[in-house]
Amino acid sequence: MKGVSSTSLADDEPVSGRRRLTVVLWTGVLAVTLSGFVALFVLLLSDQRRQDWEQAEVAANNLRISVQREILQTFNGADLVLMSVRELLRGNPDFRFDPQKRRAFLGGSGSDVGIGEIYVLDAKGDLKLSSETSPRLRTNFANEPFFYSHERTKEDLLFTSKTVGISPMKDAAVILSRRLADRDGAFAGVAVFSLRLSSFSQLFRSLELGKKGTINLYGTDGTLLLRAPDMKGTIGNNYVATPMFWRLATATAPFAMPSAIDGVERLYSAGKVGALPLIVSIGLSVDEIYAGWLTLASMTAISFASLAGCVVFLSIMLARELRFRRESEMRYRTLAHIDDLTGLFNRRRFDTCLEDCFAEALQTARPLSIVMIDVDRFKMYNDFYGHQRGDDCLRLIARTIRQRPQRATDIVARYGGEEIAIILPQTGAEEADRIAEDVRQSIEKLAIGHAQ
């Protein structure tokens, strides 16, 4: 180190080290804080995503159960109609369906065909009574499972077909039937209710499933019987060979997979409708399930990014302000110890350094020397050439002293006026004399002109 510069750097090194440590610590704290917030947001968003999925599962399950219950209630109502017709036939063998009775039993009016048709067969399987308004081409049903099942038993049981058939109106239908008996309990025929599955279309269309949600009614053979919203060309298609149908047929819990019908990924809740040959599935679009979550995640990410950006920006501004203050303090502190004219340490700094060096010399029992330099006839030079030339002379002498080879521990200061002092720690008298002579010779070589 040399002169003023070396001592200033020595003073700055601890400050720079502390500054670097402060920057590292602050950066670490900021990084840990932001990482903690990121982890918290990720945890909260993950939990919200899980909750959205679970709520969708619950909603799909509840909706499916509600639809299954509605379908079963309709079939139970059809069974009650069958028993009512049977009782009417016992009391009035000549009972016939007129428009009023038809509406009472089957509903519908005008162009509405109602929920199905009722047929009464005799002991030979011949059609003897029908609720249809137009004559049927087929009049014997003795070879149908619902007929010979009742013919072979005396028990009064509701028969439900194991497959879905086609009604005279070309609609998919499920057959319900009950045994008819004479006064002696002998087999007297069968009362049949052909329930149209299209009667559930209004129920299906009334459900709020989102833009991409669907409700499907399958036969257990894989045939798509009803769908809402309707998709042209799909009703009547058989999907028994698709992986999706087998998962629907065997599902015990909601699951997600792409649809075999339109390829949209949905969360499905499916189940068989009681003992009926029907499977109901509710499909909620995965994209729509997570739509709210994605919006929340995007808003959270933008908000966090903005917050993080503000924190980083404010941290940078704060660091710049603190650095500016430190630099200002260092500059002011340096200026407080530096002589403005020569750039050497001033008298205040000299006194402080001398006190420290003297205490160290006493503690270590090592020598301490001081060289006092006085510029000869400087007052006369200053008066003759003017203060500006005098100042230039002092600057030149100070720069010469500062630039001479010296040890790191040597301290050069302006003692006052034209006097300059050099503190030489751990230096004896002979070495101090040599240094003083070197300084004198260096200044003499400047050959500063003096007319006086």
Secondary structure, DSSP 8 states (H G I E B T S, - for coil): --HHHHHHHHHHHHHHHHHHHHHHHHHHHHHHHHHHHHHHHHHHHHHHHHHHHHHHHHHHHHHHHHHHHHHHHHHHHHHHHHHHHHHHHHH-TT----HHHHHHHH---TT---SEEEEEE-TTSBEEEE--SS--S--B-TTSHHHHHHHT--S---EE-SS-EE-TTS-EEEEEEEEEE-TTS-EEEEEEEEEEGGGGHHHHHTS---SS-EEEEEETTSBEEEEES--TT-TT-B-TTSHHHHHHHH-SS-EEEE-TTT--EEEEEEEE-TTSSEEEEEEEEHHHHTHHHHHHHHHHHHHHHHHHHHHHHHHHHHHHHHHHHHHHHHHHHHHHHB-TTTSSB-HHHHHHHHHHHHHHHHHHT--EEEEEEE-TTHHHHHHHH-HHHHHHHHHHHHHHHHHS---TT-EEEEEETTEEEEEEET--HHHHHHHHHHHHHHHHTT------
